[in-house]
Amino acid sequence: MKNSKQAVVVSREGMGSGDPELGLRLLRKYLASDLERDECAERYVFYNGGVKAALLDDEVNALLKQLEQRGSLIILCGTCLDFFELTSRLNVGTNGCMGDVRESMAMSRVDYL
Protein backbone atom coordinates (compact mmCIF):
# COMPACT_ATOMS: atom_id res chain seq x y z
CA MET A 1 0.00 0.00 0.00
CA LYS A 2 1.43 3.37 -1.02
CA ASN A 3 0.76 6.24 1.35
CA SER A 4 0.61 9.23 -0.94
CA LYS A 5 -1.41 11.03 1.70
CA GLN A 6 -1.43 10.74 5.44
CA ALA A 7 -5.09 11.48 6.08
CA VAL A 8 -8.43 11.92 4.39
CA VAL A 9 -10.87 14.00 6.44
CA VAL A 10 -14.58 13.74 5.62
CA SER A 11 -16.90 16.25 7.28
CA ARG A 12 -19.99 15.86 5.09
CA GLU A 13 -22.36 13.12 4.06
CA GLY A 14 -20.60 13.04 0.69
CA MET A 15 -18.23 15.29 -1.26
CA GLY A 16 -19.01 18.88 -2.10
CA SER A 17 -22.02 20.97 -1.26
CA GLY A 18 -24.36 20.37 -4.18
CA ASP A 19 -26.78 17.52 -4.75
CA PRO A 20 -26.65 14.99 -1.85
CA GLU A 21 -26.80 11.90 -4.10
CA LEU A 22 -24.02 13.28 -6.28
CA GLY A 23 -21.96 13.97 -3.16
CA LEU A 24 -22.29 10.34 -2.04
CA ARG A 25 -21.48 9.09 -5.53
CA LEU A 26 -18.32 11.22 -5.58
CA LEU A 27 -17.26 9.98 -2.13
CA ARG A 28 -17.74 6.37 -3.23
CA LYS A 29 -15.64 6.99 -6.35
CA TYR A 30 -12.91 8.71 -4.32
CA LEU A 31 -12.62 5.80 -1.88
CA ALA A 32 -12.80 3.20 -4.66
CA SER A 33 -10.07 5.08 -6.54
CA ASP A 34 -7.77 4.85 -3.52
CA LEU A 35 -8.33 1.09 -3.43
CA GLU A 36 -7.86 0.63 -7.18
CA ARG A 37 -4.66 2.64 -7.28
CA ASP A 38 -3.35 1.10 -4.05
CA GLU A 39 -2.83 4.60 -2.69
CA CYS A 40 -4.68 4.29 0.58
CA ALA A 41 -4.15 6.96 3.20
CA GLU A 42 -2.78 6.13 6.62
CA ARG A 43 -6.11 7.20 8.10
CA TYR A 44 -9.62 8.18 7.07
CA VAL A 45 -11.39 10.40 9.58
CA PHE A 46 -15.12 11.06 9.58
CA TYR A 47 -16.86 13.74 11.62
CA ASN A 48 -20.15 15.65 11.53
CA GLY A 49 -22.24 14.35 8.57
CA GLY A 50 -19.28 12.23 7.48
CA VAL A 51 -20.16 9.62 10.10
CA LYS A 52 -23.55 9.19 8.39
CA ALA A 53 -21.87 8.42 5.07
CA ALA A 54 -19.51 5.96 6.76
CA LEU A 55 -22.25 3.99 8.51
CA LEU A 56 -25.50 4.53 6.62
CA ASP A 57 -24.33 4.20 3.03
CA ASP A 58 -23.69 0.50 2.37
CA GLU A 59 -21.19 1.12 -0.43
CA VAL A 60 -19.12 3.66 1.53
CA ASN A 61 -19.20 1.31 4.53
CA ALA A 62 -17.96 -1.63 2.42
CA LEU A 63 -15.18 0.49 0.90
CA LEU A 64 -14.05 1.59 4.36
CA LYS A 65 -13.91 -2.04 5.49
CA GLN A 66 -11.64 -2.80 2.53
CA LEU A 67 -9.42 0.17 3.36
CA GLU A 68 -9.23 -0.99 6.97
CA GLN A 69 -8.24 -4.49 5.81
CA ARG A 70 -5.42 -2.91 3.81
CA GLY A 71 -4.06 -1.27 6.94
CA SER A 72 -5.68 2.18 6.96
CA LEU A 73 -6.95 3.49 10.27
CA ILE A 74 -10.64 4.44 10.11
CA ILE A 75 -11.73 6.91 12.80
CA LEU A 76 -15.29 8.11 13.42
CA CYS A 77 -15.91 11.04 15.77
CA GLY A 78 -17.51 9.74 18.97
CA THR A 79 -19.32 13.01 19.71
CA CYS A 80 -20.83 12.90 16.23
CA LEU A 81 -21.81 9.24 16.58
CA ASP A 82 -23.59 10.11 19.84
CA PHE A 83 -25.28 13.19 18.35
CA PHE A 84 -26.68 11.26 15.39
CA GLU A 85 -27.45 8.24 17.61
CA LEU A 86 -25.20 6.00 15.51
CA THR A 87 -22.84 4.63 18.16
CA SER A 88 -24.62 1.27 18.21
CA ARG A 89 -24.19 0.99 14.41
CA LEU A 90 -20.40 1.32 14.50
CA ASN A 91 -19.20 -1.63 12.39
CA VAL A 92 -16.00 -0.24 10.89
CA GLY A 93 -13.09 1.62 12.39
CA THR A 94 -12.89 3.06 15.86
CA ASN A 95 -14.84 5.53 17.96
CA GLY A 96 -12.47 8.49 18.07
CA CYS A 97 -12.31 11.84 19.81
CA MET A 98 -11.72 15.44 18.80
CA GLY A 99 -8.02 14.92 19.46
CA ASP A 100 -7.98 12.34 16.65
CA VAL A 101 -9.71 14.77 14.30
CA ARG A 102 -7.32 17.60 15.21
CA GLU A 103 -4.25 15.38 14.87
CA SER A 104 -5.41 14.24 11.45
CA MET A 105 -6.03 17.79 10.27
CA ALA A 106 -2.50 18.76 11.36
CA MET A 107 -0.79 16.07 9.27
CA SER A 108 1.39 17.27 6.44
CA ARG A 109 -0.60 15.68 3.59
CA VAL A 110 -4.35 15.77 4.09
CA ASP A 111 -7.24 15.60 1.62
CA TYR A 112 -10.35 17.39 2.91
CA LEU A 113 -13.60 16.10 1.46
C-alpha positions as CSV (number, residue, x, y, z in Angstrom):
1,M,0.0,0.0,0.0
2,K,1.4,3.4,-1.0
3,N,0.8,6.2,1.4
4,S,0.6,9.2,-0.9
5,K,-1.4,11.0,1.7
6,Q,-1.4,10.7,5.4
7,A,-5.1,11.5,6.1
8,V,-8.4,11.9,4.4
9,V,-10.9,14.0,6.4
10,V,-14.6,13.7,5.6
11,S,-16.9,16.3,7.3
12,R,-20.0,15.9,5.1
13,E,-22.4,13.1,4.1
14,G,-20.6,13.0,0.7
15,M,-18.2,15.3,-1.3
16,G,-19.0,18.9,-2.1
17,S,-22.0,21.0,-1.3
18,G,-24.4,20.4,-4.2
19,D,-26.8,17.5,-4.8
20,P,-26.7,15.0,-1.9
21,E,-26.8,11.9,-4.1
22,L,-24.0,13.3,-6.3
23,G,-22.0,14.0,-3.2
24,L,-22.3,10.3,-2.0
25,R,-21.5,9.1,-5.5
26,L,-18.3,11.2,-5.6
27,L,-17.3,10.0,-2.1
28,R,-17.7,6.4,-3.2
29,K,-15.6,7.0,-6.4
30,Y,-12.9,8.7,-4.3
31,L,-12.6,5.8,-1.9
32,A,-12.8,3.2,-4.7
33,S,-10.1,5.1,-6.5
34,D,-7.8,4.8,-3.5
35,L,-8.3,1.1,-3.4
36,E,-7.9,0.6,-7.2
37,R,-4.7,2.6,-7.3
38,D,-3.4,1.1,-4.0
39,E,-2.8,4.6,-2.7
40,C,-4.7,4.3,0.6
41,A,-4.2,7.0,3.2
42,E,-2.8,6.1,6.6
43,R,-6.1,7.2,8.1
44,Y,-9.6,8.2,7.1
45,V,-11.4,10.4,9.6
46,F,-15.1,11.1,9.6
47,Y,-16.9,13.7,11.6
48,N,-20.2,15.6,11.5
49,G,-22.2,14.4,8.6
50,G,-19.3,12.2,7.5
51,V,-20.2,9.6,10.1
52,K,-23.5,9.2,8.4
53,A,-21.9,8.4,5.1
54,A,-19.5,6.0,6.8
55,L,-22.2,4.0,8.5
56,L,-25.5,4.5,6.6
57,D,-24.3,4.2,3.0
58,D,-23.7,0.5,2.4
59,E,-21.2,1.1,-0.4
60,V,-19.1,3.7,1.5
61,N,-19.2,1.3,4.5
62,A,-18.0,-1.6,2.4
63,L,-15.2,0.5,0.9
64,L,-14.1,1.6,4.4
65,K,-13.9,-2.0,5.5
66,Q,-11.6,-2.8,2.5
67,L,-9.4,0.2,3.4
68,E,-9.2,-1.0,7.0
69,Q,-8.2,-4.5,5.8
70,R,-5.4,-2.9,3.8
71,G,-4.1,-1.3,6.9
72,S,-5.7,2.2,7.0
73,L,-7.0,3.5,10.3
74,I,-10.6,4.4,10.1
75,I,-11.7,6.9,12.8
76,L,-15.3,8.1,13.4
77,C,-15.9,11.0,15.8
78,G,-17.5,9.7,19.0
79,T,-19.3,13.0,19.7
80,C,-20.8,12.9,16.2
81,L,-21.8,9.2,16.6
82,D,-23.6,10.1,19.8
83,F,-25.3,13.2,18.4
84,F,-26.7,11.3,15.4
85,E,-27.4,8.2,17.6
86,L,-25.2,6.0,15.5
87,T,-22.8,4.6,18.2
88,S,-24.6,1.3,18.2
89,R,-24.2,1.0,14.4
90,L,-20.4,1.3,14.5
91,N,-19.2,-1.6,12.4
92,V,-16.0,-0.2,10.9
93,G,-13.1,1.6,12.4
94,T,-12.9,3.1,15.9
95,N,-14.8,5.5,18.0
96,G,-12.5,8.5,18.1
97,C,-12.3,11.8,19.8
98,M,-11.7,15.4,18.8
99,G,-8.0,14.9,19.5
100,D,-8.0,12.3,16.7
101,V,-9.7,14.8,14.3
102,R,-7.3,17.6,15.2
103,E,-4.3,15.4,14.9
104,S,-5.4,14.2,11.5
105,M,-6.0,17.8,10.3
106,A,-2.5,18.8,11.4
107,M,-0.8,16.1,9.3
108,S,1.4,17.3,6.4
109,R,-0.6,15.7,3.6
110,V,-4.4,15.8,4.1
111,D,-7.2,15.6,1.6
112,Y,-10.4,17.4,2.9
113,L,-13.6,16.1,1.5
